[in-house]
């Protein structure tokens, strides 16, 4: 997804962030911008990562105050907090620096 667009010297971005963690956070960010509900399984299939890893990262993001989970029936919907939105916007700015 994000890292797929990078070639050559842009590989430096991978040195700054854990690739899958950024992909998880930015998937939530992009989908929330589009007004869509985001689920663990959706993220896992979108970034080709195990459900258990995505769930672990979402819990860590929740502990860091970046996301919140809302239970609707038996499903947990993941939404960014205000802090999560700010962090995601800054990550987007950094990504744009590397792909320009």
Backbone atoms as SQL, in Angstrom:
CREATE TABLE atoms (id INTEGER PRIMARY KEY, chain TEXT, resi INTEGER, resn TEXT, atom TEXT, x REAL, y REAL, z REAL);
INSERT INTO atoms VALUES
  (1, 'A', 1, 'UNK', 'N', 0.834, -1.174, 0.000),
  (2, 'A', 1, 'UNK', 'CA', 0.000, 0.000, 0.000),
  (3, 'A', 1, 'UNK', 'C', 0.882, 1.241, 0.000),
  (4, 'A', 2, 'UNK', 'N', 1.130, 1.848, 1.136),
  (5, 'A', 2, 'UNK', 'CA', 1.927, 3.063, 1.213),
  (6, 'A', 2, 'UNK', 'C', 3.356, 2.791, 0.762),
  (7, 'A', 3, 'UNK', 'N', 3.958, 1.749, 1.298),
  (8, 'A', 3, 'UNK', 'CA', 5.356, 1.460, 1.028),
  (9, 'A', 3, 'UNK', 'C', 5.569, 0.892, -0.366),
  (10, 'A', 4, 'UNK', 'N', 4.513, 0.418, -1.012),
  (11, 'A', 4, 'UNK', 'CA', 4.631, -0.129, -2.362),
  (12, 'A', 4, 'UNK', 'C', 4.998, 0.948, -3.373),
  (13, 'A', 5, 'UNK', 'N', 4.676, 2.190, -3.080),
  (14, 'A', 5, 'UNK', 'CA', 4.926, 3.286, -4.023),
  (15, 'A', 5, 'UNK', 'C', 6.360, 3.789, -3.960),
  (16, 'A', 6, 'UNK', 'N', 7.150, 3.273, -3.045),
  (17, 'A', 6, 'UNK', 'CA', 8.490, 3.781, -2.831),
  (18, 'A', 6, 'UNK', 'C', 9.540, 2.926, -3.517),
  (19, 'A', 7, 'UNK', 'N', 10.476, 3.602, -4.116),
  (20, 'A', 7, 'UNK', 'CA', 11.590, 2.907, -4.755),
  (21, 'A', 7, 'UNK', 'C', 12.878, 3.647, -4.425),
  (22, 'A', 8, 'UNK', 'N', 13.993, 2.935, -4.489),
  (23, 'A', 8, 'UNK', 'CA', 15.300, 3.574, -4.319),
  (24, 'A', 8, 'UNK', 'C', 15.475, 4.285, -3.006),
  (25, 'A', 9, 'UNK', 'N', 15.818, 5.561, -3.082),
  (26, 'A', 9, 'UNK', 'CA', 16.151, 6.320, -1.875),
  (27, 'A', 9, 'UNK', 'C', 14.971, 6.494, -0.930),
  (28, 'A', 10, 'UNK', 'N', 13.746, 6.322, -1.417),
  (29, 'A', 10, 'UNK', 'CA', 12.581, 6.451, -0.550),
  (30, 'A', 10, 'UNK', 'C', 12.513, 5.336, 0.485),
  (31, 'A', 11, 'UNK', 'N', 13.336, 4.333, 0.341),
  (32, 'A', 11, 'UNK', 'CA', 13.372, 3.244, 1.313),
  (33, 'A', 11, 'UNK', 'C', 13.735, 3.777, 2.697),
  (34, 'A', 12, 'UNK', 'N', 14.268, 4.980, 2.767),
  (35, 'A', 12, 'UNK', 'CA', 14.625, 5.581, 4.039),
  (36, 'A', 12, 'UNK', 'C', 13.455, 5.704, 4.987),
  (37, 'A', 13, 'UNK', 'N', 12.251, 5.840, 4.437),
  (38, 'A', 13, 'UNK', 'CA', 11.067, 5.945, 5.295),
  (39, 'A', 13, 'UNK', 'C', 10.888, 4.694, 6.135),
  (40, 'A', 14, 'UNK', 'N', 11.235, 3.541, 5.561),
  (41, 'A', 14, 'UNK', 'CA', 11.104, 2.296, 6.308),
  (42, 'A', 14, 'UNK', 'C', 12.012, 2.286, 7.533),
  (43, 'A', 15, 'UNK', 'N', 13.062, 3.062, 7.489),
  (44, 'A', 15, 'UNK', 'CA', 13.950, 3.153, 8.644),
  (45, 'A', 15, 'UNK', 'C', 13.302, 3.923, 9.787),
  (46, 'A', 16, 'UNK', 'N', 12.351, 4.775, 9.473),
  (47, 'A', 16, 'UNK', 'CA', 11.721, 5.618, 10.485),
  (48, 'A', 16, 'UNK', 'C', 10.548, 4.955, 11.190),
  (49, 'A', 17, 'UNK', 'N', 9.873, 4.062, 10.493),
  (50, 'A', 17, 'UNK', 'CA', 8.646, 3.491, 11.032),
  (51, 'A', 17, 'UNK', 'C', 8.588, 1.989, 10.812),
  (52, 'A', 18, 'UNK', 'N', 7.851, 1.308, 11.666),
  (53, 'A', 18, 'UNK', 'CA', 7.552, -0.097, 11.423),
  (54, 'A', 18, 'UNK', 'C', 6.498, -0.141, 10.320),
  (55, 'A', 19, 'UNK', 'N', 6.825, -0.800, 9.236),
  (56, 'A', 19, 'UNK', 'CA', 5.983, -0.769, 8.043),
  (57, 'A', 19, 'UNK', 'C', 4.541, -1.171, 8.318),
  (58, 'A', 20, 'UNK', 'N', 4.325, -2.310, 8.937),
  (59, 'A', 20, 'UNK', 'CA', 2.956, -2.790, 9.150),
  (60, 'A', 20, 'UNK', 'C', 2.188, -1.894, 10.116),
  (61, 'A', 21, 'UNK', 'N', 2.864, -1.376, 11.132),
  (62, 'A', 21, 'UNK', 'CA', 2.194, -0.490, 12.083),
  (63, 'A', 21, 'UNK', 'C', 1.690, 0.769, 11.379),
  (64, 'A', 22, 'UNK', 'N', 2.524, 1.333, 10.519),
  (65, 'A', 22, 'UNK', 'CA', 2.110, 2.520, 9.765),
  (66, 'A', 22, 'UNK', 'C', 0.961, 2.169, 8.827),
  (67, 'A', 23, 'UNK', 'N', 1.043, 1.018, 8.162),
  (68, 'A', 23, 'UNK', 'CA', -0.030, 0.624, 7.255),
  (69, 'A', 23, 'UNK', 'C', -1.353, 0.448, 7.995),
  (70, 'A', 24, 'UNK', 'N', -1.303, -0.113, 9.178),
  (71, 'A', 24, 'UNK', 'CA', -2.523, -0.287, 9.971),
  (72, 'A', 24, 'UNK', 'C', -3.108, 1.070, 10.341),
  (73, 'A', 25, 'UNK', 'N', -2.281, 1.941, 10.896),
  (74, 'A', 25, 'UNK', 'CA', -2.761, 3.252, 11.323),
  (75, 'A', 25, 'UNK', 'C', -3.285, 4.066, 10.142),
  (76, 'A', 26, 'UNK', 'N', -2.565, 4.041, 9.032),
  (77, 'A', 26, 'UNK', 'CA', -2.973, 4.841, 7.889),
  (78, 'A', 26, 'UNK', 'C', -4.201, 4.247, 7.189),
  (79, 'A', 27, 'UNK', 'N', -4.374, 2.946, 7.250),
  (80, 'A', 27, 'UNK', 'CA', -5.602, 2.350, 6.716),
  (81, 'A', 27, 'UNK', 'C', -6.804, 2.852, 7.508),
  (82, 'A', 28, 'UNK', 'N', -6.665, 2.872, 8.821),
  (83, 'A', 28, 'UNK', 'CA', -7.744, 3.406, 9.663),
  (84, 'A', 28, 'UNK', 'C', -7.992, 4.869, 9.311),
  (85, 'A', 29, 'UNK', 'N', -6.932, 5.627, 9.165),
  (86, 'A', 29, 'UNK', 'CA', -7.033, 7.056, 8.846),
  (87, 'A', 29, 'UNK', 'C', -7.769, 7.283, 7.522),
  (88, 'A', 30, 'UNK', 'N', -7.314, 6.617, 6.461),
  (89, 'A', 30, 'UNK', 'CA', -7.923, 6.816, 5.143),
  (90, 'A', 30, 'UNK', 'C', -9.391, 6.394, 5.133),
  (91, 'A', 31, 'UNK', 'N', -9.689, 5.272, 5.758),
  (92, 'A', 31, 'UNK', 'CA', -11.076, 4.788, 5.764),
  (93, 'A', 31, 'UNK', 'C', -11.967, 5.692, 6.612),
  (94, 'A', 32, 'UNK', 'N', -11.447, 6.177, 7.742),
  (95, 'A', 32, 'UNK', 'CA', -12.221, 7.114, 8.562),
  (96, 'A', 32, 'UNK', 'C', -12.481, 8.415, 7.802),
  (97, 'A', 33, 'UNK', 'N', -11.495, 8.877, 7.007),
  (98, 'A', 33, 'UNK', 'CA', -11.699, 10.080, 6.193),
  (99, 'A', 33, 'UNK', 'C', -12.845, 9.896, 5.214),
  (100, 'A', 34, 'UNK', 'N', -12.968, 8.681, 4.699),
  (101, 'A', 34, 'UNK', 'CA', -14.044, 8.371, 3.757),
  (102, 'A', 34, 'UNK', 'C', -15.369, 8.079, 4.457),
  (103, 'A', 35, 'UNK', 'N', -15.385, 8.158, 5.790),
  (104, 'A', 35, 'UNK', 'CA', -16.605, 7.927, 6.550),
  (105, 'A', 35, 'UNK', 'C', -16.981, 6.465, 6.690),
  (106, 'A', 36, 'UNK', 'N', -16.030, 5.575, 6.453),
  (107, 'A', 36, 'UNK', 'CA', -16.303, 4.142, 6.525),
  (108, 'A', 36, 'UNK', 'C', -15.971, 3.594, 7.906),
  (109, 'A', 37, 'UNK', 'N', -16.703, 2.556, 8.302),
  (110, 'A', 37, 'UNK', 'CA', -16.376, 1.833, 9.521),
  (111, 'A', 37, 'UNK', 'C', -15.218, 0.888, 9.233),
  (112, 'A', 38, 'UNK', 'N', -14.298, 0.776, 10.179),
  (113, 'A', 38, 'UNK', 'CA', -13.112, -0.052, 10.002),
  (114, 'A', 38, 'UNK', 'C', -13.138, -1.174, 11.033),
  (115, 'A', 39, 'UNK', 'N', -12.902, -2.384, 10.544),
  (116, 'A', 39, 'UNK', 'CA', -12.890, -3.576, 11.381),
  (117, 'A', 39, 'UNK', 'C', -11.515, -4.238, 11.297),
  (118, 'A', 40, 'UNK', 'N', -11.190, -5.033, 12.302),
  (119, 'A', 40, 'UNK', 'CA', -9.914, -5.739, 12.329),
  (120, 'A', 40, 'UNK', 'C', -9.727, -6.573, 11.063),
  (121, 'A', 41, 'UNK', 'N', -10.730, -7.365, 10.710),
  (122, 'A', 41, 'UNK', 'CA', -10.585, -8.254, 9.558),
  (123, 'A', 41, 'UNK', 'C', -10.395, -7.485, 8.263),
  (124, 'A', 42, 'UNK', 'N', -11.038, -6.341, 8.151),
  (125, 'A', 42, 'UNK', 'CA', -10.869, -5.514, 6.956),
  (126, 'A', 42, 'UNK', 'C', -9.413, -5.069, 6.830),
  (127, 'A', 43, 'UNK', 'N', -8.859, -4.572, 7.933),
  (128, 'A', 43, 'UNK', 'CA', -7.463, -4.116, 7.919),
  (129, 'A', 43, 'UNK', 'C', -6.542, -5.284, 7.588),
  (130, 'A', 44, 'UNK', 'N', -6.764, -6.418, 8.243),
  (131, 'A', 44, 'UNK', 'CA', -5.913, -7.592, 8.039),
  (132, 'A', 44, 'UNK', 'C', -5.892, -8.004, 6.570),
  (133, 'A', 45, 'UNK', 'N', -7.044, -8.027, 5.937),
  (134, 'A', 45, 'UNK', 'CA', -7.078, -8.427, 4.530),
  (135, 'A', 45, 'UNK', 'C', -6.498, -7.340, 3.632),
  (136, 'A', 46, 'UNK', 'N', -6.705, -6.106, 3.994),
  (137, 'A', 46, 'UNK', 'CA', -6.218, -4.974, 3.185),
  (138, 'A', 46, 'UNK', 'C', -4.697, -4.906, 3.147),
  (139, 'A', 47, 'UNK', 'N', -4.046, -5.182, 4.284),
  (140, 'A', 47, 'UNK', 'CA', -2.584, -5.069, 4.332),
  (141, 'A', 47, 'UNK', 'C', -1.902, -6.430, 4.311),
  (142, 'A', 48, 'UNK', 'N', -2.702, -7.487, 4.131),
  (143, 'A', 48, 'UNK', 'CA', -2.166, -8.849, 4.054),
  (144, 'A', 48, 'UNK', 'C', -1.350, -9.200, 5.303),
  (145, 'A', 49, 'UNK', 'N', -2.000, -9.097, 6.442),
  (146, 'A', 49, 'UNK', 'CA', -1.357, -9.369, 7.721),
  (147, 'A', 49, 'UNK', 'C', -2.310, -10.202, 8.580),
  (148, 'A', 50, 'UNK', 'N', -1.774, -11.023, 9.468),
  (149, 'A', 50, 'UNK', 'CA', -2.643, -11.858, 10.311),
  (150, 'A', 50, 'UNK', 'C', -3.567, -11.021, 11.204),
  (151, 'A', 51, 'UNK', 'N', -4.770, -11.526, 11.372),
  (152, 'A', 51, 'UNK', 'CA', -5.770, -10.895, 12.230),
  (153, 'A', 51, 'UNK', 'C', -5.192, -10.653, 13.624),
  (154, 'A', 52, 'UNK', 'N', -4.476, -11.622, 14.172),
  (155, 'A', 52, 'UNK', 'CA', -3.939, -11.510, 15.533),
  (156, 'A', 52, 'UNK', 'C', -2.930, -10.370, 15.654),
  (157, 'A', 53, 'UNK', 'N', -2.098, -10.174, 14.624),
  (158, 'A', 53, 'UNK', 'CA', -1.118, -9.080, 14.656),
  (159, 'A', 53, 'UNK', 'C', -1.827, -7.730, 14.586),
  (160, 'A', 54, 'UNK', 'N', -2.814, -7.627, 13.718),
  (161, 'A', 54, 'UNK', 'CA', -3.552, -6.369, 13.592),
  (162, 'A', 54, 'UNK', 'C', -4.242, -6.050, 14.912),
  (163, 'A', 55, 'UNK', 'N', -4.855, -7.062, 15.533),
  (164, 'A', 55, 'UNK', 'CA', -5.530, -6.846, 16.808),
  (165, 'A', 55, 'UNK', 'C', -4.542, -6.388, 17.878),
  (166, 'A', 56, 'UNK', 'N', -3.362, -6.986, 17.922),
  (167, 'A', 56, 'UNK', 'CA', -2.333, -6.588, 18.886),
  (168, 'A', 56, 'UNK', 'C', -1.933, -5.128, 18.681),
  (169, 'A', 57, 'UNK', 'N', -1.730, -4.743, 17.429),
  (170, 'A', 57, 'UNK', 'CA', -1.337, -3.362, 17.146),
  (171, 'A', 57, 'UNK', 'C', -2.462, -2.383, 17.487),
  (172, 'A', 58, 'UNK', 'N', -3.697, -2.759, 17.201),
  (173, 'A', 58, 'UNK', 'CA', -4.830, -1.889, 17.533),
  (174, 'A', 58, 'UNK', 'C', -4.905, -1.690, 19.046),
  (175, 'A', 59, 'UNK', 'N', -4.669, -2.747, 19.807),
  (176, 'A', 59, 'UNK', 'CA', -4.661, -2.613, 21.273),
  (177, 'A', 59, 'UNK', 'C', -3.552, -1.669, 21.711),
  (178, 'A', 60, 'UNK', 'N', -2.381, -1.769, 21.087),
  (179, 'A', 60, 'UNK', 'CA', -1.269, -0.863, 21.431),
  (180, 'A', 60, 'UNK', 'C', -1.605, 0.574, 21.048),
  (181, 'A', 61, 'UNK', 'N', -2.226, 0.763, 19.894),
  (182, 'A', 61, 'UNK', 'CA', -2.649, 2.104, 19.484),
  (183, 'A', 61, 'UNK', 'C', -3.681, 2.659, 20.460),
  (184, 'A', 62, 'UNK', 'N', -4.550, 1.790, 20.939),
  (185, 'A', 62, 'UNK', 'CA', -5.567, 2.206, 21.908),
  (186, 'A', 62, 'UNK', 'C', -4.906, 2.646, 23.217),
  (187, 'A', 63, 'UNK', 'N', -3.921, 1.884, 23.672),
  (188, 'A', 63, 'UNK', 'CA', -3.197, 2.244, 24.893),
  (189, 'A', 63, 'UNK', 'C', -2.456, 3.569, 24.737),
  (190, 'A', 64, 'UNK', 'N', -2.005, 3.852, 23.516),
  (191, 'A', 64, 'UNK', 'CA', -1.292, 5.096, 23.241),
  (192, 'A', 64, 'UNK', 'C', -2.247, 6.266, 22.995),
  (193, 'A', 65, 'UNK', 'N', -3.551, 5.992, 22.994),
  (194, 'A', 65, 'UNK', 'CA', -4.532, 7.044, 22.799),
  (195, 'A', 65, 'UNK', 'C', -4.741, 7.445, 21.349),
  (196, 'A', 66, 'UNK', 'N', -4.330, 6.580, 20.409),
  (197, 'A', 66, 'UNK', 'CA', -4.466, 6.906, 18.991),
  (198, 'A', 66, 'UNK', 'C', -5.791, 6.448, 18.394),
  (199, 'A', 67, 'UNK', 'N', -6.341, 5.355, 18.929),
  (200, 'A', 67, 'UNK', 'CA', -7.614, 4.841, 18.431),
  (201, 'A', 67, 'UNK', 'C', -8.528, 4.503, 19.596),
  (202, 'A', 68, 'UNK', 'N', -9.797, 4.351, 19.261),
  (203, 'A', 68, 'UNK', 'CA', -10.767, 3.838, 20.215),
  (204, 'A', 68, 'UNK', 'C', -11.581, 2.773, 19.506),
  (205, 'A', 69, 'UNK', 'N', -12.023, 1.795, 20.252),
  (206, 'A', 69, 'UNK', 'CA', -12.861, 0.757, 19.665),
  (207, 'A', 69, 'UNK', 'C', -14.268, 0.908, 20.212),
  (208, 'A', 70, 'UNK', 'N', -15.210, 0.762, 19.316),
  (209, 'A', 70, 'UNK', 'CA', -16.625, 0.885, 19.655),
  (210, 'A', 70, 'UNK', 'C', -17.285, -0.442, 19.311),
  (211, 'A', 71, 'UNK', 'N', -17.989, -1.016, 20.267),
  (212, 'A', 71, 'UNK', 'CA', -18.627, -2.307, 20.038),
  (213, 'A', 71, 'UNK', 'C', -20.031, -2.096, 19.495),
  (214, 'A', 72, 'UNK', 'N', -20.281, -2.695, 18.329),
  (215, 'A', 72, 'UNK', 'CA', -21.619, -2.706, 17.730),
  (216, 'A', 72, 'UNK', 'C', -21.996, -4.160, 17.528),
  (217, 'A', 73, 'UNK', 'N', -22.847, -4.653, 18.399),
  (218, 'A', 73, 'UNK', 'CA', -23.185, -6.079, 18.345),
  (219, 'A', 73, 'UNK', 'C', -21.976, -6.902, 18.745),
  (220, 'A', 74, 'UNK', 'N', -21.538, -7.779, 17.848),
  (221, 'A', 74, 'UNK', 'CA', -20.355, -8.595, 18.116),
  (222, 'A', 74, 'UNK', 'C', -19.126, -8.061, 17.398),
  (223, 'A', 75, 'UNK', 'N', -19.251, -6.888, 16.810),
  (224, 'A', 75, 'UNK', 'CA', -18.176, -6.325, 16.016),
  (225, 'A', 75, 'UNK', 'C', -17.571, -5.109, 16.702),
  (226, 'A', 76, 'UNK', 'N', -16.244, -5.005, 16.626),
  (227, 'A', 76, 'UNK', 'CA', -15.558, -3.823, 17.140),
  (228, 'A', 76, 'UNK', 'C', -15.178, -2.933, 15.978),
  (229, 'A', 77, 'UNK', 'N', -15.637, -1.714, 16.033),
  (230, 'A', 77, 'UNK', 'CA', -15.314, -0.713, 15.022),
  (231, 'A', 77, 'UNK', 'C', -14.164, 0.125, 15.569),
  (232, 'A', 78, 'UNK', 'N', -13.203, 0.410, 14.722),
  (233, 'A', 78, 'UNK', 'CA', -12.011, 1.150, 15.134),
  (234, 'A', 78, 'UNK', 'C', -12.076, 2.556, 14.564),
  (235, 'A', 79, 'UNK', 'N', -11.919, 3.534, 15.425),
  (236, 'A', 79, 'UNK', 'CA', -11.923, 4.929, 15.010),
  (237, 'A', 79, 'UNK', 'C', -10.706, 5.625, 15.602),
  (238, 'A', 80, 'UNK', 'N', -10.179, 6.573, 14.857),
  (239, 'A', 80, 'UNK', 'CA', -9.071, 7.373, 15.366),
  (240, 'A', 80, 'UNK', 'C', -9.586, 8.383, 16.382),
  (241, 'A', 81, 'UNK', 'N', -8.781, 8.639, 17.387),
  (242, 'A', 81, 'UNK', 'CA', -9.060, 9.717, 18.321),
  (243, 'A', 81, 'UNK', 'C', -8.535, 11.009, 17.691),
  (244, 'A', 82, 'UNK', 'N', -8.752, 12.128, 18.339),
  (245, 'A', 82, 'UNK', 'CA', -8.194, 13.399, 17.854),
  (246, 'A', 82, 'UNK', 'C', -6.664, 13.295, 17.769),
  (247, 'A', 83, 'UNK', 'N', -6.062, 12.698, 18.783),
  (248, 'A', 83, 'UNK', 'CA', -4.611, 12.504, 18.775),
  (249, 'A', 83, 'UNK', 'C', -4.202, 11.617, 17.597),
  (250, 'A', 84, 'UNK', 'N', -4.951, 10.553, 17.356),
  (251, 'A', 84, 'UNK', 'CA', -4.668, 9.649, 16.245),
  (252, 'A', 84, 'UNK', 'C', -4.763, 10.346, 14.899),
  (253, 'A', 85, 'UNK', 'N', -5.718, 11.233, 14.766),
  (254, 'A', 85, 'UNK', 'CA', -5.869, 12.004, 13.530),
  (255, 'A', 85, 'UNK', 'C', -4.651, 12.905, 13.324),
  (256, 'A', 86, 'UNK', 'N', -4.237, 13.596, 14.382),
  (257, 'A', 86, 'UNK', 'CA', -3.073, 14.485, 14.274),
  (258, 'A', 86, 'UNK', 'C', -1.811, 13.705, 13.911),
  (259, 'A', 87, 'UNK', 'N', -1.597, 12.573, 14.565),
  (260, 'A', 87, 'UNK', 'CA', -0.419, 11.753, 14.277),
  (261, 'A', 87, 'UNK', 'C', -0.475, 11.243, 12.839),
  (262, 'A', 88, 'UNK', 'N', -1.628, 10.781, 12.401),
  (263, 'A', 88, 'UNK', 'CA', -1.785, 10.269, 11.036),
  (264, 'A', 88, 'UNK', 'C', -1.538, 11.357, 9.999),
  (265, 'A', 89, 'UNK', 'N', -2.002, 12.556, 10.282),
  (266, 'A', 89, 'UNK', 'CA', -1.766, 13.673, 9.360),
  (267, 'A', 89, 'UNK', 'C', -0.280, 13.972, 9.247),
  (268, 'A', 90, 'UNK', 'N', 0.417, 13.909, 10.350),
  (269, 'A', 90, 'UNK', 'CA', 1.870, 14.152, 10.314),
  (270, 'A', 90, 'UNK', 'C', 2.602, 13.039, 9.575),
  (271, 'A', 91, 'UNK', 'N', 2.163, 11.803, 9.779),
  (272, 'A', 91, 'UNK', 'CA', 2.756, 10.686, 9.042),
  (273, 'A', 91, 'UNK', 'C', 2.509, 10.877, 7.556),
  (274, 'A', 92, 'UNK', 'N', 1.315, 11.314, 7.185),
  (275, 'A', 92, 'UNK', 'CA', 1.001, 11.572, 5.775),
  (276, 'A', 92, 'UNK', 'C', 1.939, 12.624, 5.198),
  (277, 'A', 93, 'UNK', 'N', 2.225, 13.666, 5.965),
  (278, 'A', 93, 'UNK', 'CA', 3.156, 14.704, 5.509),
  (279, 'A', 93, 'UNK', 'C', 4.543, 14.115, 5.271),
  (280, 'A', 94, 'UNK', 'N', 4.995, 13.248, 6.165),
  (281, 'A', 94, 'UNK', 'CA', 6.303, 12.607, 6.013),
  (282, 'A', 94, 'UNK', 'C', 6.312, 11.711, 4.789),
  (283, 'A', 95, 'UNK', 'N', 5.247, 10.941, 4.593),
  (284, 'A', 95, 'UNK', 'CA', 5.146, 10.073, 3.427),
  (285, 'A', 95, 'UNK', 'C', 5.248, 10.896, 2.146),
  (286, 'A', 96, 'UNK', 'N', 4.566, 12.026, 2.119),
  (287, 'A', 96, 'UNK', 'CA', 4.585, 12.877, 0.930),
  (288, 'A', 96, 'UNK', 'C', 5.982, 13.400, 0.655),
  (289, 'A', 97, 'UNK', 'N', 6.762, 13.672, 1.700),
  (290, 'A', 97, 'UNK', 'CA', 8.154, 14.106, 1.516),
  (291, 'A', 97, 'UNK', 'C', 8.971, 13.037, 0.797),
  (292, 'A', 98, 'UNK', 'N', 8.713, 11.794, 1.093),
  (293, 'A', 98, 'UNK', 'CA', 9.478, 10.704, 0.511),
  (294, 'A', 98, 'UNK', 'C', 9.031, 10.335, -0.888),
  (295, 'A', 99, 'UNK', 'N', 7.784, 10.631, -1.257),
  (296, 'A', 99, 'UNK', 'CA', 7.306, 10.204, -2.580),
  (297, 'A', 99, 'UNK', 'C', 7.259, 11.351, -3.587),
  (298, 'A', 100, 'UNK', 'N', 7.629, 12.546, -3.198),
  (299, 'A', 100, 'UNK', 'CA', 7.642, 13.677, -4.143),
  (300, 'A', 100, 'UNK', 'C', 8.841, 13.604, -5.049);
